[in-house]
Structures are given as C-alpha cells and as structure tokens.
Amino acid sequence: MEATRTQVDVYRIGVLNALGTPDEAVPVAARLDVDRMSTAERRARAWTDVARMWNALGDGQQTFAALRRVEQEAPQEVRRPALRALTAGLLYGPTRIEGVREFAARTGALAA
C-alpha cells in the first residue's frame, strides 16, 4: 500500500519542524486535506504537527486553532504531556489568546 499525498504532507511537516525550518512547512500545511485521513487519531496527529509548526513560528492564534482541531478529532490527544506543555506556553506566554484559559483547564494544562 502506498502513502497518500496527505500522509506524505503530514510526514513532511513533522520533518521540517524537526529540522528547525517550520517556515518551509507553511505551504505544505496550507494544502493539507486533513479530512481525507482515515482515522481520528491520524487527523489529530496531523493537527498536532500543524500546531507545532505554528508554535515554532510564534503564531499563538494559529497554534491554538490547530490545538482546538486536535481536540475535536481526538480529545484524549490534547491531554498528552507535550500538548499540555504547548497549551501552557500559550497560556503563560506574552500574547493573550481568547479561550486558551478554558482550553487549558479542560485539557489539564492549567496549573492548579
């Protein structure tokens, strides 16, 4: 079985994030058709990579939008430590983002 274009694009975004060149992943993310992925977990993984990309680029609004998509696809995924840390970074970062506090409380990223 061959990989689909969408699967390759998700992999490419992850690689570009790991290489420290998330700006090169933006056009890949723009053409990404996450809805074509077969399972909620795969769709959540794709949105996770997109959230990491936007976070690396310093765009908190886009990061939060992608995190909300992760939650829509697979709510358990946003409770993972790495995504809770990403959420906490948005919550305690310099930019105020509407809805992050509630999201952080809901996903376990809000410090008690």
C-alpha positions in Angstrom: 0.0 0.0 0.0 1.4 3.4 -1.0 1.2 6.5 1.1 -1.3 9.1 0.1 -0.3 12.7 -0.7 -1.9 13.8 2.6 0.1 11.2 4.6 3.3 12.4 2.9 2.5 16.0 3.6 1.9 15.3 7.3 5.2 13.5 7.5 6.9 16.4 5.6 5.6 18.9 8.2 6.9 16.8 11.0 10.3 16.5 9.4 10.5 20.3 8.6 9.6 21.0 12.2 12.3 18.6 13.5 14.9 20.3 11.1 14.0 23.7 12.5 12.6 25.0 9.3 8.9 25.3 10.1 8.5 28.2 7.7 9.1 25.7 4.8 6.1 23.7 6.2 3.6 26.5 5.9 2.8 25.9 2.2 2.6 22.2 2.9 0.1 22.8 5.7 -1.9 25.1 3.5 -2.6 22.4 1.0 -3.1 19.7 3.7 -6.5 18.0 3.5 -6.8 16.5 7.0 -10.4 15.5 6.5 -9.3 12.9 4.0 -7.3 11.0 6.6 -8.9 7.7 7.6 -8.9 7.9 11.4 -9.5 10.5 14.1 -6.1 9.7 15.6 -4.3 10.3 12.3 -6.2 13.6 11.8 -5.3 14.6 15.4 -1.7 13.8 14.7 -1.7 16.0 11.6 -3.2 18.9 13.5 -0.6 18.3 16.3 2.2 18.8 13.7 0.5 21.9 12.4 0.2 23.3 15.9 3.9 22.6 16.5 4.7 24.4 13.2 2.7 27.5 14.1 4.1 27.5 17.6 7.7 27.4 16.3 6.8 30.3 14.0 5.5 32.3 17.0 1.8 32.4 15.9 -0.2 31.7 19.0 -3.6 32.2 17.4 -2.9 29.6 14.7 -1.3 27.3 17.2 -4.4 27.5 19.3 -6.7 27.0 16.3 -4.8 23.8 15.5 -4.9 22.6 19.1 -8.7 23.0 19.0 -8.8 20.9 15.9 -6.8 18.2 17.7 -9.4 18.3 20.5 -12.3 18.0 18.0 -10.7 14.9 16.4 -9.5 13.1 19.4 -10.0 14.8 22.8 -7.7 12.4 24.6 -4.7 13.6 22.5 -4.7 17.2 23.9 -4.1 15.7 27.4 -0.8 14.3 26.4 2.2 16.0 28.2 3.7 17.5 25.0 0.4 19.2 24.0 -0.4 20.2 27.6 3.1 21.9 27.6 2.3 23.6 24.3 -1.0 24.8 25.7 0.7 26.1 28.9 3.1 28.0 26.7 0.2 29.8 25.1 -1.5 30.4 28.4 1.6 31.8 30.1 3.1 33.4 27.0 3.2 37.1 26.3 0.2 37.2 24.0 -3.3 36.9 25.3 -5.4 34.5 23.3 -9.2 34.3 23.8 -10.3 30.9 25.1 -6.9 29.5 26.0 -7.5 29.5 29.7 -10.7 27.5 29.4 -9.0 25.1 27.0 -6.1 24.7 29.4 -8.4 23.9 32.3 -10.3 21.4 30.2 -7.2 19.7 28.9 -5.2 19.6 32.2 -2.6 22.2 31.2 -3.7 24.8 33.8 -1.6 24.7 36.9 -3.6 24.0 40.0 
